Structure formats: structure tokens, C-alpha cells
């Protein structure tokens, strides 16, 4: 997930993390 966060913007990363938590 670290590599993914590097490519995706910070805001987008938070959005992905929020979806993954669900």
C-alpha cells in the first residue's frame, strides 16, 4: 500500500484507505 500511496495523491490515498477499512 505504500507504493500505491506514492503514486496516488494524498487525498486519494485517504479515500482508498477509508474504502479498504469498510
MOPAC internal coordinates of N, CA, C and O (Angstrom, degrees):
PM7 1SCF
backbone

  N    0.0000 0     0.00 0     0.00 0    0    0    0
  C    1.4753 1     0.00 0     0.00 0    1    0    0
  C    1.5321 1   109.89 1     0.00 0    2    1    0
  O    1.2310 1   120.62 1   156.52 1    3    2    1
  N    1.3172 1   116.41 1   -23.48 1    3    2    1
  C    1.4741 1   118.91 1   179.55 1    5    3    2
  C    1.5160 1   110.88 1   -63.27 1    6    5    3
  O    1.2310 1   120.71 1   135.26 1    7    6    5
  N    1.3266 1   116.25 1   -44.74 1    7    6    5
  C    1.4679 1   120.00 1  -179.34 1    9    7    6
  C    1.5266 1   109.70 1   -63.99 1   10    9    7
  O    1.2310 1   121.02 1   140.60 1   11   10    9
  N    1.3279 1   115.65 1   -39.40 1   11   10    9
  C    1.4525 1   119.66 1  -178.99 1   13   11   10
  C    1.5307 1   110.08 1   -62.92 1   14   13   11
  O    1.2310 1   120.48 1   138.46 1   15   14   13
  N    1.3182 1   116.70 1   -41.54 1   15   14   13
  C    1.4605 1   120.86 1  -179.87 1   17   15   14
  C    1.5173 1   111.21 1   -63.91 1   18   17   15
  O    1.2310 1   120.75 1   147.95 1   19   18   17
  N    1.3291 1   116.17 1   -32.05 1   19   18   17
  C    1.4664 1   120.03 1  -179.11 1   21   19   18
  C    1.5239 1   110.15 1   -67.56 1   22   21   19
  O    1.2310 1   120.81 1   142.78 1   23   22   21
  N    1.3219 1   116.06 1   -37.22 1   23   22   21
  C    1.4644 1   119.50 1  -179.32 1   25   23   22
  C    1.5229 1   111.35 1   -78.30 1   26   25   23
  O    1.2310 1   120.93 1   138.14 1   27   26   25
  N    1.3259 1   115.82 1   -41.86 1   27   26   25
  C    1.4670 1   120.01 1  -178.40 1   29   27   26
  C    1.5262 1   110.77 1   -84.24 1   30   29   27
  O    1.2310 1   120.73 1   -28.23 1   31   30   29
  N    1.3183 1   116.22 1   151.77 1   31   30   29
  C    1.4679 1   120.42 1  -179.89 1   33   31   30
  C    1.5258 1   110.33 1   -65.80 1   34   33   31
  O    1.2310 1   120.16 1   -22.84 1   35   34   33
  N    1.3279 1   117.31 1   157.16 1   35   34   33
  C    1.4783 1   121.89 1  -179.82 1   37   35   34
  C    1.5285 1   111.69 1   -52.93 1   38   37   35
  O    1.2310 1   120.45 1   132.57 1   39   38   37
  N    1.3047 1   116.75 1   -47.43 1   39   38   37
  C    1.4697 1   120.34 1  -179.08 1   41   39   38
  C    1.5229 1   110.41 1   -63.40 1   42   41   39
  O    1.2310 1   120.78 1   137.73 1   43   42   41
  N    1.3223 1   116.11 1   -42.27 1   43   42   41
  C    1.4667 1   120.08 1   180.00 1   45   43   42
  C    1.5171 1   109.37 1   -65.43 1   46   45   43
  O    1.2310 1   120.97 1   142.77 1   47   46   45
  N    1.3339 1   115.76 1   -37.23 1   47   46   45
  C    1.4665 1   119.89 1   180.00 1   49   47   46
  C    1.5274 1   109.88 1   -61.97 1   50   49   47
  O    1.2310 1   120.01 1   135.99 1   51   50   49
  N    1.3047 1   117.59 1   -44.01 1   51   50   49
  C    1.4699 1   121.16 1   179.75 1   53   51   50
  C    1.5243 1   109.46 1   -62.06 1   54   53   51
  O    1.2310 1   121.17 1   139.94 1   55   54   53
  N    1.3112 1   115.38 1   -40.06 1   55   54   53
  C    1.4676 1   119.69 1  -179.86 1   57   55   54
  C    1.5299 1   109.96 1   -62.68 1   58   57   55
  O    1.2310 1   120.32 1   137.26 1   59   58   57
  N    1.3113 1   116.99 1   -42.74 1   59   58   57
  C    1.4718 1   120.95 1   179.35 1   61   59   58
  C    1.5201 1   110.08 1   -64.97 1   62   61   59
  O    1.2310 1   120.70 1   136.94 1   63   62   61
  N    1.3272 1   116.27 1   -43.06 1   63   62   61
  C    1.4709 1   120.08 1  -179.53 1   65   63   62
  C    1.5232 1   109.73 1   -62.22 1   66   65   63
  O    1.2310 1   120.51 1   139.30 1   67   66   65
  N    1.3232 1   116.63 1   -40.70 1   67   66   65
  C    1.4679 1   120.08 1  -179.49 1   69   67   66
  C    1.5250 1   109.83 1   -62.95 1   70   69   67
  O    1.2310 1   120.62 1   140.21 1   71   70   69
  N    1.3237 1   116.42 1   -39.79 1   71   70   69
  C    1.4638 1   119.86 1  -179.95 1   73   71   70
  C    1.5194 1   110.26 1   -69.70 1   74   73   71
  O    1.2310 1   120.47 1   143.93 1   75   74   73
  N    1.3187 1   116.71 1   -36.07 1   75   74   73
  C    1.4690 1   120.53 1  -178.26 1   77   75   74
  C    1.5258 1   109.88 1   -68.56 1   78   77   75
  O    1.2310 1   120.63 1   147.31 1   79   78   77
  N    1.3276 1   116.40 1   -32.69 1   79   78   77
  C    1.4715 1   119.63 1  -179.43 1   81   79   78
  C    1.5184 1   110.72 1   -65.54 1   82   81   79
  O    1.2310 1   120.62 1   144.27 1   83   82   81
  N    1.3180 1   116.42 1   -35.73 1   83   82   81
  C    1.4707 1   119.75 1  -177.97 1   85   83   82
  C    1.5255 1   109.89 1   -64.35 1   86   85   83
  O    1.2310 1   120.10 1   180.00 1   87   86   85

